[in-house]
């Protein structure tokens, strides 16, 4: 009786099973959505934030601080933990470098 064949087969299966969680974790992309900034937020009021800019050529989407890329909304370090509208504006607007 040859006991080596089942061991190799079992070992190969176990090695394959160990790789599944690694692949699953590596391929997993966490998407977290922050709450939108409220117009009633004290910081938003202090910086005159508005969801629709009234200043020509200045919106959150073309601000150097905005972290949303080309998305309709995204993060801004000024309003930590909140998303702002790409079309928005506040007094902290700075030109992109």
BELNOR-V276488 format. One record per residue. N is the residue number from 1. RES is the residue in one small letter. PSI is psi in radians with two decimals (* if undefined). D_CENTER is the distance of its C-alpha to the mean C-alpha in whole Angstrom. Layout:
BEGIN
n->N res->RES psi->PSI d_center->D_CENTER
n->N res->RES psi->PSI d_center->D_CENTER
END
This chain:
BEGIN
n->1 res->x psi->2.35 d_center->58
n->2 res->x psi->1.93 d_center->55
n->3 res->x psi->-0.17 d_center->52
n->4 res->x psi->-0.62 d_center->50
n->5 res->x psi->-0.86 d_center->49
n->6 res->x psi->-0.64 d_center->47
n->7 res->x psi->-0.79 d_center->45
n->8 res->x psi->-0.71 d_center->44
n->9 res->x psi->-0.79 d_center->43
n->10 res->x psi->-0.74 d_center->41
n->11 res->x psi->-0.73 d_center->40
n->12 res->x psi->-0.72 d_center->38
n->13 res->x psi->-0.80 d_center->37
n->14 res->x psi->-0.72 d_center->35
n->15 res->x psi->-0.68 d_center->34
n->16 res->x psi->-0.70 d_center->32
n->17 res->x psi->-0.58 d_center->31
n->18 res->x psi->-0.57 d_center->29
n->19 res->x psi->-0.40 d_center->27
n->20 res->x psi->-0.89 d_center->26
n->21 res->x psi->-0.61 d_center->23
n->22 res->x psi->-0.79 d_center->22
n->23 res->x psi->-0.72 d_center->21
n->24 res->x psi->-0.74 d_center->20
n->25 res->x psi->-0.75 d_center->17
n->26 res->x psi->-0.58 d_center->17
n->27 res->x psi->-0.17 d_center->16
n->28 res->x psi->2.25 d_center->14
n->29 res->x psi->2.07 d_center->10
n->30 res->x psi->2.24 d_center->8
n->31 res->x psi->2.01 d_center->6
n->32 res->x psi->2.34 d_center->6
n->33 res->x psi->2.13 d_center->7
n->34 res->x psi->2.73 d_center->8
n->35 res->x psi->2.60 d_center->12
n->36 res->x psi->2.54 d_center->13
n->37 res->x psi->2.30 d_center->15
n->38 res->x psi->2.52 d_center->19
n->39 res->x psi->-0.33 d_center->22
n->40 res->x psi->-0.09 d_center->24
n->41 res->x psi->2.34 d_center->21
n->42 res->x psi->-0.69 d_center->24
n->43 res->x psi->-0.69 d_center->22
n->44 res->x psi->-0.74 d_center->21
n->45 res->x psi->-0.75 d_center->25
n->46 res->x psi->-0.57 d_center->26
n->47 res->x psi->0.21 d_center->24
n->48 res->x psi->0.75 d_center->25
n->49 res->x psi->2.42 d_center->21
n->50 res->x psi->2.57 d_center->22
n->51 res->x psi->-0.28 d_center->20
n->52 res->x psi->1.95 d_center->22
n->53 res->x psi->2.44 d_center->23
n->54 res->x psi->0.09 d_center->27
n->55 res->x psi->2.10 d_center->27
n->56 res->x psi->2.25 d_center->28
n->57 res->x psi->0.11 d_center->25
n->58 res->x psi->1.89 d_center->23
n->59 res->x psi->2.89 d_center->20
n->60 res->x psi->-0.64 d_center->16
n->61 res->x psi->-0.42 d_center->15
n->62 res->x psi->0.36 d_center->18
n->63 res->x psi->2.50 d_center->17
n->64 res->x psi->-0.27 d_center->17
n->65 res->x psi->-0.48 d_center->15
n->66 res->x psi->2.34 d_center->12
n->67 res->x psi->0.24 d_center->9
n->68 res->x psi->-0.05 d_center->8
n->69 res->x psi->-2.23 d_center->10
n->70 res->x psi->0.21 d_center->12
n->71 res->x psi->2.82 d_center->10
n->72 res->x psi->-0.36 d_center->13
n->73 res->x psi->2.77 d_center->10
n->74 res->x psi->3.10 d_center->8
n->75 res->x psi->2.72 d_center->8
n->76 res->x psi->2.17 d_center->11
n->77 res->x psi->-0.41 d_center->13
n->78 res->x psi->-0.65 d_center->16
n->79 res->x psi->1.21 d_center->15
n->80 res->x psi->2.30 d_center->13
n->81 res->x psi->0.07 d_center->11
n->82 res->x psi->2.61 d_center->11
n->83 res->x psi->2.58 d_center->10
n->84 res->x psi->2.72 d_center->13
n->85 res->x psi->2.41 d_center->14
n->86 res->x psi->-0.46 d_center->14
n->87 res->x psi->-0.01 d_center->18
n->88 res->x psi->-3.12 d_center->18
n->89 res->x psi->2.57 d_center->20
n->90 res->x psi->2.98 d_center->21
n->91 res->x psi->-0.23 d_center->24
n->92 res->x psi->0.11 d_center->21
n->93 res->x psi->2.32 d_center->21
n->94 res->x psi->2.57 d_center->21
n->95 res->x psi->2.54 d_center->22
n->96 res->x psi->2.51 d_center->20
n->97 res->x psi->* d_center->22
END
